[in-house]
Amino acid sequence: MSSRRPGKSVSRIKTGSFERRLSLTKAGLFAGTRMASHMATNWFSNKDTREQRHRAMLSSQARFLVDELGRLKGSVVKIGQVMALYGEHFLPEEVTEALHTLEDQTTSLEWPAIERVLKAEIGAERLAELDVDPEPIGAASLGQVHRAVRRSDGLELVLKVQYPGVADAVDSDLNAVAQLLKVARLVSFGPEFNDWLEEVRQMMHREVDYRLEARTTEKFRNMLGSDPRFVVPRVLQEYSTDHIIASTYERGHSVGSPAVRDLPLERRSALGEAALELFFRELFDWGEIQTDPNFGNYRIRIAGEEGGDEDYDRIVLLDFGAVQSYSPAFLDPVIQMIRASYEQDLEQVIEGGVTLRFMSRDWPEEVLEKFGSVCMSVLEPLARDRSQWPDYAVNSRGQYRWKQSDLPSRVAKHAARSAISRYFRVPPKEFVFLNRKLIGVYTFIAVMHAEFNGEDLLRKYLYGEGADATNPVASSTTQITKA
């Protein structure tokens, strides 16, 4: 049953607040001294040279600090990963680029330490009911996952085990990382940054709350129970605790695997359409959104493969630790902007942005209109007016080619060429997470090389048109039968 994974392992993770704070404080002071020396010697250079040297110094500082974060593991690494994903509005580009390298951390905790956690949490007698593979099938910053088989009936399951002490270290680690960034002069503290930092704090506490994640997993499993396009693992409460989530093992291929890539276009498009509709259900119906776009949270189960009897290719949904609930006060103007974008009502798009506090009526009208047009362009694959689609983004049947369209890059360039950056405000923290989710959905569909028009799906959720909500599969372009 072994599913060995390559990578280094360690016998323990530093979780004592004193030793972690000491390590981060030393790193911050050293980095701060380097930056102060650089600024003093760089003062006499000309403007272009100063700018070039300053960016090089920022990059060097960021790499140094990321190396220090990586050595400490645990929640410090997760905090860095979250900052890389959601910190582009607060941190220099050089810092976010360096923080992204933390996503490559593959160090796991050695089996004796994990076994001690399992025995302490569920007891030796209950643990003896399981045959646990000592080699993890996945390791992350907060914990790792082991496959197991229940001896009594052969049930395959996975145990997600949280590293000891990381839950207790969240607050001190976050404070220490924030202070490190400040001392190293990589960020300026202010109300907007502090608000965002508190959102990261709340997100981290949700991530380490395995009881909450177990309940959320079961909630999504029930909400998607009648939709044959999705699989959500069943939580096994008898083996779950505050620091362990036990759930059924759900087979499937990685999103970018050759087996998925080789599926016929119609089937890949149906999977992409399913992912888009799931996002619409989260946004329009549930107000609860899985905000982590990591592809490791998804698997593709191919119809008829490995002895399965499914009639559909299915998306296996894993890891519900990053689910966020949104209030109507936030979602209503977001939906207003989506509806206005679809209806090409620029004024209402601007009004929604003003309500969400990342546009201002004080801006020049030209900037407001440009910002609104950028927002509207995000809905290109869902548009009613397809005359503006680039030729390379349309196939011979008039369907949108999500991969070839290169939409995210075009939208970013559109925004960069405008005067928006001089006026742009830091968006509300909720919007930052929602935007990341949308990018993740678009990227998923692009990786599928899917080709379909999203208008009918959008109209279904905007106006209640199309397939009945009790029959979600009926809206798909293609229903998948066994291979």
N, C-alpha and C positions, 0 to 999 in steps of 0.2 A: 504493500500500500504506500510505500515511500514515494514522496513527491519532493525530492531534494531540490533545493534552490541554492545557487551559488551565492557567495558573499561572506563577509567577515562576521565573526560573532565575538561577544564580550561576556565576561562572567558577571558583571554588575554595571549598573548605571548610576552615576552620581546623582543622588536626589536630595542630599542634605542641603538645606537652604544656605547654610553658612559657606560650605565649600563651593557651591555654585556661584553665590554672590561674590565670593572672593576672586574666583577665576574671571568672572565678567568684569569686576571692578578693575582688576589688574590690566585686562585687555583694554578697557575703556580709557584708563589713564595713559597707557602707552600710546594708544591711537590719538588721544587728544593732544599729547605732547608732540607727536609727529605732525599733526595738522597745524598746531600753533607755529612750529618751526618752519613749516612749508609756507604759511601765510606771510611770515616775517621776511623770508628770503625772496618770495615771489613778488613782493610789493613793487620792486624797482624795474620789473620787466614791462615791456609794452603790452597793450591790451590783448592782442591776439595771442602772444606768448603766455600771458597770465592765464587766459581762458584755457588754452591747451594744457598747460601744466596743472591747472586746478582740476580739470576733468580726469587727468591721469592720476592725480593724487586721490581723488574720490574713488576711482576704481581700485587703486591699491589699498586704500583704507577698507573698502567694502570687502575685498577678498580676504584681507587679514581678519576682519571681524567674523566673517562667515566661517573661516577655518576654526576660530575659537568656539563659535556656536556649535559647529559640527562635533567638536570633541566632547561636548557635554551631553549630547543626545537628549532623549526624553522630550518634555514639553518645550524646551528651548528651540529644538529643531522644528517642531510643529509651528511654534510662534513665527519663526523665520519663514517657513513655507507659506503661512497665511499672509504675512506681510508682503511676500513676493507676489502673491496672487492679487491682493487687494490694496497694495500700498502705492500704486503708481501715481496717485494724486497727492501723496504726502512725501514721498521719498525720491531722491535723485535717481535718474535712470540707471546710473552705474551701480547703485545700491540694490535696486530690484533685480538687475541682471545677475549680480553676485548671489543674492538670496535664492534665486531660482536653482542654483547648483545644489542647494540643500535637498531638492527633490530627488537627487540621485543617491541619497543616503540609504544604504542597504544593510547596515549592521544589525544583527539580531542578537537576542539574549540567549546564552547557552541553555541547554535543556535542563540541567539541575536547578537553575534559578526559576525557570518556568514551572517545573514540577513542584517546587516548593509553594509557588503561588497557587497552583491547582489544588494541592492537598490542603492548604490553609483555607481556601475559599469554599470548596465543595466537599472536603473531607476525603480521607484515604479510602473509605469503604465505597463511596459513590464513584470515586475516580477509578477504582478497580473494576467497575462495570464497563469501562471503556478501554479499548486498545488505541492509545494515542501515538501517532507518529512523532518521534522526537525532533524531526527536521521540519521547520516551519515552511509552509507554502507561500507565505508572504510576511514581510516585516516592514513596519512603518515607524514613525517617530514615537508614537504613544503605546504601541503594543505590536503583537504578532499573532499569526493565525496558524493553527495546527489542525490537520485532518485527524479524524478518529472514527472508530467503528464501535458501535454498541455490541458487546459480546452476545447478549441474549437474543437479538433478532437481526443482527447484521446491518442495522441502520447506519448509513454514512452521515457524519456530521462534521462540523468545523467548530473549533473553539477559538474565539478571539480573546486573547489574554492581554490585559493591560499591564504594562511594566510597573513594578512596585514603586510607590512613592510619587508617581508623576501627577496624580490628581491633586495631591497636597502641595505640589510645587508650582502650580499654575500661576497664582498671584505673584509670588516672589520672583518667579522666572520672568514674567511679563514686565514687572517693574524694573527688573535688572536689565533686560534687553532695551527697554525704552531709555533708561538712564545711560546705557552704553552708547546708544545712537546719539544722545544729546552730548555726552562728554566728548565723543569722537567728532562732534560738529557735523553730523550727517543729516540732521533734521532740526527744524525749528519748532519748538513746542508752541501751541496755540489752541484756542477753543476747538477748532475743527479737528486738529490732530488728536486732542485729548478725547473728544467724542468718539472718534474712530477707534482709538486705543481701547476705550471701554467696550465698544462693540466686539473687538477682538477678544477681550477678556470674557465677555458673555459667551461668545462662540467657543472659546477654549473650554469653558466650564460645561457647555453642552457636549462637547466632544468627549470629555472624560466621564460623563454621566451615562454609564452603560445601562442602567435601569431605564433611563429616558429613551435611549436608542432602541432598546428591546421593545418598549411600548410603541415607539414610532414605527418600527419595522412591522409589528403586527397590525398597526393601524393601516399602513400602506398595503399590506397583504390583503386585508379585508376590503379596502377600497378598490383594489385591482382584481379581486377574486373572480369576477365575472368576465374579465377581459383576457382571452386566451393568448394575447400577444406578449404577455408579461409573466415573469416568474419572480416571486419574492420569497426568500427562505422562511421556513417556519421556525420560530424561536422555541427552543426546548427549555422551559422554565426550570426543570428539575436540575439542570446543570448550569444555570445562569445565576450570577451574583452581581454585586456592585462593580466587580472588576473583571467579570467574564461574561461573554455572550456566547451561548451555545445555540447553533441553528443547523438546520438540515444542509447537507452539502448539495449544491446545485451545479451540475456540470454545464460546461459551455466553453466556447472559444473566445479568445481575446478579440476585441473589436477590430484590430488591424491584422488578424491572422490570415494566412493564405486561404484557409477553408472558407472564411467569410468573404474575402475578396473575390473568390472564384464563383460565388453564387450568381445566378442569372440576374440581369439588371432589374427585372420586375420584383424579384424577392428582396434585393438590396434596397430598392426604393420603398417597398412596403415597410421594411424595418426603419428606414429614415422617417417615413410618415408616422409610424407608431411613436417614435421618439418626440416628434414635433407635437403630436396630439397629447402625449403625456405632459409635456410642458404646459400646453393650454389648459389641461384639466387642473394642474397644480395652480396655475395663475387665476383662471376664471372661476373654477368651481370650489377648490379646496382652500385656497389662500395659504397653502403650505408647500414650500418648494425646497427640493434637494439642491442646495447651492454649490455643492462640490462637483466641478466638471471633470474630475479625474477619470480617465477611461478605465482605470483599475476597478472602478465601481460598477462596471458593466461586463456582461458576458453575452455571447450569442449562442443560443441553442438551436441547432439546425434540425429541421423537421426530418423525422425518420432515421436519424443517425444514432449510432451506439445503442440500438435496440429500443429507442424511444418510440412512442406511438402518437406524438403530437402531430396535428394537422397543420401547424403553423411554425414558421421560424419564430423564435421567441427571444425577447430581451430579458436577461436575468439581471435583476436590480440588487446590488449589494451595498452595504454600508449606509445607514441612515443617520449617522452621527451629525451631519451638517444640515439637517432639515430646519428651515426657519419658517415661522408663522408671520404673516403680514396682516396688518389691520386694514379695514376698508379706507381709513383716512389716507393711507399710502397707495393702496391698490386702485382706488377709484380714479385718481388723476393719471395713473399709469395706463389704465384701460382707456381713459379718455384720450390720451395721446395716441394709443394704438388705433382706436376707432377713427380719430381725426386724420391720422396718417393714411389709413386705408381710404378714407373719403376725400383725401387731398385737401383737407381744411387746414391750411397753414396757421391761421389765427388761433384755432383751438389747440393745435400742437404747441404753439408758443404759450398759450394759457396754461396748459398742463405742466409745462416746464417751469413756469413762474410759480405755480402752486406747489411744485416739488422743490422749489427754492434753489434750483441750479440755473435758472434764467432770472433776469431782473428787468422790470419795465424801464429802468433807468438806462439800459443799454441802447445804443443807436438802433434804429429800425432795421438797418441793413444787417447788423450783426444778429439780431433776433431772427430775422428771416433766414439767414444762412444757417444758424443753429437749428431752426425748425426743419430746414431742408435736409440737413444731415440726419436728424432723427427719423424723418420720413424715409430716407434712403435705406435705412436698416430693414424696412419691411419689403424690400424689392422682391424677394421670392414669393411674397404673399399678395402682391399687388393686383388690383383689378385692371389697371392700365399697364399692359405689357409692352407697349410700344417703345418704352425707354430701356428695355432690357438689351444689354450688349449682344451682338450676334453670336459671340462665342459662348454665351450663357444659355443658349436655347438649342435643343436638339431638333431633329427633323420632324418630330411630332408636336413641336411647340411647347415642350416641357422644359422646366428650369433645370439647368445642370449646376448643382450646388457646388461641386468641387471646382469646375472650370470657371465659375463666375468670379472667384477670388473676391467675394463681396467684403469680408472684414478688412482686407488690405485697402480696397478702394474707398471704403467709408473713412478709414483712418487718414488716408492721403487727402481726401476731400476736406476733412476737418483741419488738417495741418496746414493746408494752403490758404485757409480763411483767417479772419481776424479773431476767431473764436477764442484762441488760447489767451489773448490779452484780457478777455472779460470772463472767461469760464470760471465758475465757482466750483468748489469741491461739492459734488452731489451728495445728497443725504446717504448715510451709510447703507440704508436698505437698497437704494438704487445701485450702489456699487456691487452688492452681492447678486442682485437680480440681473444686472448687465453681464456679469461673469457667467451666470447660468445660461443666458441666451447665447452668448458666444460658444459655450460648451455644446449646446444643442446644435447650433449651426455647424460646428466642427465635426460633431458625431455624424451628421448627415453627409457632410463632405467626405469624410473618411469612408463612408459607405459607398461613395461615388453614386449617390442616389440622384434620380432625375424625376421630379414631379413638381406640380404647381401647388402651393399651399393655400391658395385663395379659398377653396371650398371649406377647408378645415377652419380657417380663420373666421369665415362667415358663420359657420356653425356655432362658434363660441361667442362671437360678437352679437349675432342677431337670432340665435336659436334655429338656424336653418340647417338643412341637410339631415344626416342620419340621426336617428333617435339615440339619446344618451344611454339608454339601456342596451343598445346594440352598437358598441363603439367600433366593432370591426367593420360594420357596414359602410363606414366612411372611407375605408382604405381603397386605394386605387386597385389593388390586387389582393385577393385572398389566397393565401399560400396553402397548397396541398402538399402531400408527402412527396419527397423526391423520388 
